[in-house]
Structures are given as structure tokens and as C-alpha cells.
Amino acid sequence: MFRVCGVLRSAGTTPMTTLGGILGSKGGLCVARTASSAASKMFPKEEFQSRHIGPRDFEQREMLDFLGYKSLDELTDKAVPANIQYKKKLDISEPLSEYDLITRIREVSEKNEIWRSYIGMGYYNCCVPHPIMRNIFENPGWTTQYTPYQPEIAQGRLESLLNFQTMVSDLTGMEVANASLLDEGTAAAEALSLCFRQNKRRRLVLSDQLHPQTVSVVQTRADSLGLAVDVVDINEADFSNRDVAGVLIQYPDTNGSVHDFTAVVDQAHENGTLVVMATDLMALTLLRPPSDMGADIAVGSAQRLGVPLGYGGPHAGFFACRQSLVRLMPGRMIGVTRDASGGDAYRLALQTREQHIRRDKATSNICTAQALLANMAAMYAVYHGPQGLRDIALKIHNMTLVLADGLHAGGSEVLNPLFFDTIKVRPKLSQADVVSRAAEKRINLRVFEDGCLGVSLDETVKLTDVQDLLAVFGSEETVDSLLSQPGAGTAGSIKESAFRRTSPYLTHAVFNSHHSEARLVRYMKTLENKDVSLVHSMIPLGSCTMKLNGTTEMMPCSFRHFTEIHPFAPQSQTRGYQQMFAELEHDLCAVTGYDRISFQPNSGAQGEYAGLRAIQSYHENRGEQNRNICLIPVSAHGTNPASAQMAGMQVEPINVSKDGLIDMAHLKAKVDEFKKDLSCLMITYPSTNGVFEETVADVCHLVHEHGGQVYLDGANMNAQVGLCRPGDYGSDVSHLNLHKTFCIPHGGGGPGMGPIGVKAHLAPFLPGHPVVNMGGDERSFGVVSAAPYGSSAILPISWAYIKMMGPQGLRKATQVAILNANYMSKKLEGHYPTLFRGSTGLCAHEFIIDVRELKKTAKIEAVDIAKRLMDYGFHAPTMSWPVAGTLMIEPTESEDKLELDRFCEALISIRQEIREIEEGRMDTRVNPLKMAPHTQQQVISSEWDRPYPREQAAFPAPFVRAENKIWPSVGRIDDLYGDKHLVCTCPPILPEFNA
Ligand SMILES: Cc1ncc(COP(=O)(O)O)c(C=O)c1O
């Protein structure tokens, strides 16, 4: 019966790109549903929700008893304000089993057609090394970690990210690089914003030979900062007015040509303009690096280094610059420091630049980046090494040379004097002819408006493909005859040109040691073993929602019909993706109460920026461009003010009262003060303090009354799904961190997805795209990501989660998330007070424990508790945010009672240790907390002079045993030392490995 149900559904889902199409398919579902309820008694079925939700029914009952509630409904009816409760069943389909889900998503994926794509434009097919695919991309030991804020239990991915930085620095020739940005377009936009911040000039110059999506993303960002943009022939650029902040050039350019920009760079520098170069890491294995021409910043995408196309993402953008700009660099950077024993250790460097601390003064709003994909790219370089990369690049280049020879001999004109992998061709045949001949062979080419065609080759290309391309262009040459001619493959070659790379790269031992699969797999495993992830224990990071990332949800991300699709492939080849987007859009609208979703923003912070820009466009469209005040409670996440500032808004903070609620009197006063210029209010709900504020609907109403819009930060949707909907109680727009509530794993700092949901009046202003027609209108505010649908390839995760949970499962997940938080809060009550609760005495899905008093009584701070938790095998809760000196715990619904109890036990036991300090039985400096975490080396050392036993150091609770002990691989990190002695690439180069 259930199989039949699955078949019925998939039969009903003909390709559809509209919401109407989906709604139309539901008639058949209702019939199936009625029949299935009768059958369910006879053939009990396994439901995914019982795998996703941790506590068994009896545990839920025990926890409810403990809290004094009869049912989950009774609990959440009390927790969620009555005036915002959603009483209906969510309009999403009944749950699919894990097995049916895979059948269905495979069918959807296979509606995508895999053609050979030679479109290029920043995206290339590549051979993803299988050991990396399986052991990193598909391995929860690598995918489920959080951003490495707790370095002692994150040394593995910190080392790998340092490898990424070293690789980027080496290949670009720049002194420092960061640990990834979201994509090439946003990296370019960040670079030009840096130029503006550095020299305060208000004009940008862009080459007219950039990828079009890069131009659009930069233009959109510049608009909101009020910067003028000139897109020019770069050889004619004039900097003499000394008003240009930065110039952006591309090397090789979008048509594939390699130019010498030294004169442009010199001229720019003479006039105080910074130079940003967008570049290609694979090409740089053969080409002189940007640093040789004097670039100040190099940006681009590391996608082609072993990361699948995935219809546009996720991929790692990169950013590298001169040392003198390092403190202005956006994003996260890994640095080398030392630990408590003086040994080398890694950690996130210069965090004081980040938005969570500097808010609207931050260097950028970037928070979630692309750590997992950066790790894949770094491991690709580790696996291949400098020689392997050079060989791959050489193969690509030589194939392109042969192709160019053959096209030339066949009567077409190759327009590039020098090139690496991309040529622009004026075909002998008509453009339409070539395109239709290509279609017969299922080949995609880049189509230029001037009648030319572009061809970009990549490492997957074989000589037979080159032969096919020659035929498509009407050349009768054969590859064999071309290769046998003297001088074959020299026209256009960079190999013997002035651009030939002579400087070494990837000389560090790590890039010269792991070239056999056995070595690579062991290296990856060694790193993985140093890190705590969800495969070890709960990671109760408040505001981060570290819930289960189900295997079934993850599996489709590796389906080749999702991974091998170029983002600019014609829509006729991407019907599977379009269907998945449409279904997910429908489901997310049902969950949030919004009318439309844009999938373009690829992180929460990008969503904030996009949502705020949509609000601005809405006001402008109504002739109210003066509205630019953005009210933000002081408790908000730092990305909120950082994004508002980037969107060109003026941030006005709103106070929060002692009980953690928005100070209504202050809000009213501000709304009144700025009523003429009020653009919007940004709030988080439930608040970042972990409380369902009763006033949220009134707050929204108040803002609307004064002509403003409401931006609701959706980071806390895990407390709302199925219980209340932002679109119903007054919000106009939200981002949804799909990497929180909707199960995309955090990947150690990305990827993520931050689609925005909007009410209908904001829909016309949603992001568009310069290459792909997304069906919007000219009122779109612009472009926020390089790819039209952001990191499309991870959307099947959220799609699958919703499809498998169904309406009841989703609601129950939220209820259990709230139950788990309240259970822990109450259990810890006598040991650590919960800082804020709602008027009902309940918290939402997370809560803050106040440990500030312990500083006075025992000189113990939140950080000491965080480090001591590592000895118990746990990752710390969120530290010192939103309230300095506290810890915020978010257990999520995926953790069962046993795990919650273990975590509480650990905290209670730590409280006991603190008591010993308070009571003078333990030294205030040398005690298990201040000395935490304890490494294996410290504990087995023959020297042990501490006033507590080794057992207490390393096995502090009965549940920490030899067979499950997680050893932090380094002792407590010295952050200050690292920031004073900044080293952001792999330590010493071994001379014997110099190329
Ligand atoms: C409340 C809140 N808003 C916004 C963000 C930013 O989201 P992202 O990291 O996806 O950019 C976060 C991230 O943790 C958050 O907790």
C-alpha cells in the first residue's frame, strides 16, 4: 500500500515549476491518505520522526512529569503566546519513509539532464577523488562539526583549513588567505568593500571582462554602500582623479584570455587605488601568480579543486591579500598559536574583527562560510601535491590547445591570443547551427551575444570530447592528425610565454606526503579523530541548532544528477532542480506563513542582507527612499547590525530590559522619534535570550503603524515550526538558516543556506540573476550570490527532512525541542540559574545559564566551564553570547534523555568542583577547571604535580570511561599569543620539498 502511495505521488509529480503545480498534485494524495490510515493498523510502518526525535515516548512522559505537564500540547500551549499560535495542521504532505524518500528524490533528480558542459564562467566539472568524497563529504565525522570556536577539540579541521589557506596563499602568491568565503562573486564584493574601508574613496572600477555574475554581485553591494561603479575596458581605465577605491580585474578573464596587467596595477597604485584580481587556482599552477603583477587582493572559487558543480554550490570562495590588509580581511582565518604546554596549536585568529563582536563596525557580516568545501579542496591539493596539480592543469591546457588548433584549421577563429582552458570562438558556421549540433551530442557551450561561442575545458575532458567539439564546430580535423603535426599545441600556449609560472608552490610537507590512498585516508582519519562532532556527543550550542543531520537526508547530495549540473545549464536540463525548489518553496511557505521564497542567499547573514535590500526597494518603490533607519535590539546576533550597515541603513539599537525582553517603552520612543525615516525593525523570535516574548505581535503592529517593515531573524525557527508562523503574526521577511532548523549539517563552519521568505508585497524585489532568468521583474534589488539558487546541491537535505517528518512530525520535533530545553533548565536549576524565562516560567528551545557570580566566588569564568566540559567528552554551549559571561544551551529534539542527563551530570559535577574552590579546598589557579582541558600526554606524563588526581582530570564522571574517552589533542589555547604573533599558513617549509 505504501509503495503504491509512493508511486502515486511520483506519478503525479510531472515537471512543475509553479506552486500551483504542486498544489494541484495533492488531490491524489488525499485519497491515498484515507486509504493508508486504515491500512496503518494492519501494516505498522516505521516513521522517520522516531529516528529524528531523540527521546522515546516514555522518556518524554518522564520529562513532562518532571516539569508538571500532562502532554506536549499542554507544555507548548503554555510556552507559546496564545495570540500567535498556529492551530491548523501544516499544509505539507504526509511523511514518506526513508526508503520511499530515496526512490522519490532519485526520480526527481533524474529529471535533471547531465550534458557535457563547457560553459565555464567560473564553474568546471572535476574529478572528485573518491576517498575525499566518501571520507569527508559523506562522513558525519567531518560534516557535523560546528565552527571551530573550541580549538582544543577542533585541531583536525583547523589544520585542514590552514592547509586551505596555505594552498591559496601559495597559488596566488599572496601573504595571507582566509578559511573560505561563500563564492567568487561575494568574495569580489567583500574585496572591494575592503578597498572602500581602507581608503574611504567612493568609486570602484570593474573590468568589462569579468564574469557577469561577479559584476552583478559587486554592483548590488556597491549600490547599497552608495559607491559608484564604472565597468570599463581596463586598459583605458583612468585613476588619476585619485577617487577610485579599488579596481577589479580577472586573470584569466571571462573569455579565457591571459593578459599582463602590470601597467594597470602600477597606474592604480600610483594613484592610491587598491587592485583586486579574480583568478583561477588551477590556472595558477601554470601561470605567474597575481602577486607578480602587484595585486593587493586575490579572490575566486576553489570549486574545481575536487568539489562537484552542484548546480552552483556549495563551493568555497577564497580571499587572499597582502599582510598589511590582514586586519581588514573578511571571514575567518586560522592561525598558529601555542597551547598551555607551549606546543604548536591552531585556532581562529583575530576574532575581534568579527561581526559578533564589532556589530555594525565589523569588517563584514560573514559568519557561516564554506569550511567543508574548503577542506575538500585542501585535501585535493594534499592528495595530488604540486606535481599532480601541475599535471592536471597541463592536461587541461594541452587539450584546449589541441581544440584551438583544430578549430582554427577547420575555419573558425579563436579570439584569444593566450589562454589556459577557455577560448572564445567566432565559428565558421552560424552560432545557432553550432548550438544545435552541440545539442545533438548533449553538449553545452557558452553563448555570447556577439555571435561567438565559448568553450571551457576541465580535468574530466578526454581527447574523444575534443574530437566531438571539433565536429560540433564543423571542423573536419581529427585529434590524431592534429597531434601528429609539428608545432601542434603551441598557438595560444602559456607554457613558454612570459606568463609561465616559475615560482614554487605547495612546498610544505603536508602537500608532499599523502599521495597514496592509504596515506590520504589515514591522514583524513587522524584529523577527524581530533575533533568532536555530533557522532560523539550532543553539541548544545545555543542559537546554532545542532540537531540530527539524517543519513537519508544527506544521501541525495551525492546523486550525480544533482552534483554534475552546471549552474548556467539551460532550464530545460534542470527540471529536477526546479521541481525540488518549487516543492521546498511550497513547504517552507507552509511552515512560515510567507508567500514566496528566494533560495539565492547561501548563509543566514546573506539572507539578512537580501531581506533588508528587498525592504529598501519596497520603500523606494513607494517613493519613500528616505526610510533607512533599522531598529535592532542590543541582544541581536552581530550579523544583524553588520548586514544593516552593509545594506546602507543606519542602525539604532533598542534596549532590552533586565528580564531579557525588548524594552517596549524604548521601542515606542524610537519608533516615534524615527517615524518618518523608519525602514524596519530586525528582531529574533523567540528572542536570542531564549524567551517567547508575549509582545511580538504588538511589536510588529507598532512598526507597521509607523510605516516600517519587520525583518524576523529565522535562526530560532526550531522553536516555531508547527506552533506559530512569523508570516501570520506580523513579520514581512525572514531568513531561514536551513543549516539549523532544516538539517543541513554545519560542516565545521559551512556550507549553509539562508533562503528568505517574504510576504507577497516584497516578492517583486527578490534577487534576480544576470545569466539565468529566474522569472522575476525589473524591480529586483539585484544579485546576492554568484549562483542563481545559491548552494542548490544541499537543498535536498531540507527537502527530505520535511518530506519525511510530515506535518505532525515537524510539530512534534518543535515540541520536543522545547521540552528538552525546559527539562535541562529545570534539572540544572539548583546548580546554575537560568537567566531568563517567559512570564509562564518556561523557556523556549534554548536557555542561558548564568555563571557570572562564579567569577566572584571562585574566579571561574564561562570559558573555564567550557574547557572543563571537554574532559567530560562534551562541546561547550554557546559562550558569552548574547550575554557576556554566560552559557547558552540548546539541546534540540534529536538528543534523548540519556544524553541530556549526561550533559546535566557533567555540568553538576563541574559545579561541585567549583564549590571546592569556593570553599578553599582547591587552589584558585591550579584546579581542574583552570587547567582544563587535560590532554592524554599531560595525564600520562611521569610528572604530575597538581593538587587533584589524574583520574579526576581525565575521567571526571562515571560515564567517562576508557572505551569512550575523547581526548582533546592540545591543552588550553593561548589566544593572545596567536594574535600577537600572527601566522596563518602552514608552519616551516621543508627545503627538500621545494619544487
Ligand atoms: C540569531 C542568528 N542570526 C543570524 C545568524 C547568521 O547566520 P549564518 O551563520 O548562517 O550567516 C546566526 C548564526 O549563528 C544566528 O545565531
The ligand as a Gaussian input file, in Angstrom:
#p B3LYP/6-31G(d) Opt

LIG

0 1
 C       20.467000      34.619000      15.639000
 C       21.372000      34.462000      14.453000
 N       21.199000      35.260000      13.377000
 C       21.971000      35.168000      12.288000
 C       22.983000      34.236000      12.219000
 C       23.862000      34.215000      10.990000
 O       23.670000      33.060000      10.243000
 P       24.816000      32.488000       9.284000
 O       25.896000      31.991000      10.167000
 O       24.161000      31.422000       8.532000
 O       25.289000      33.599000       8.425000
 C       23.213000      33.379000      13.307000
 C       24.309000      32.383000      13.241000
 O       24.656000      31.698000      14.136000
 C       22.379000      33.487000      14.455000
 O       22.542000      32.697000      15.517000

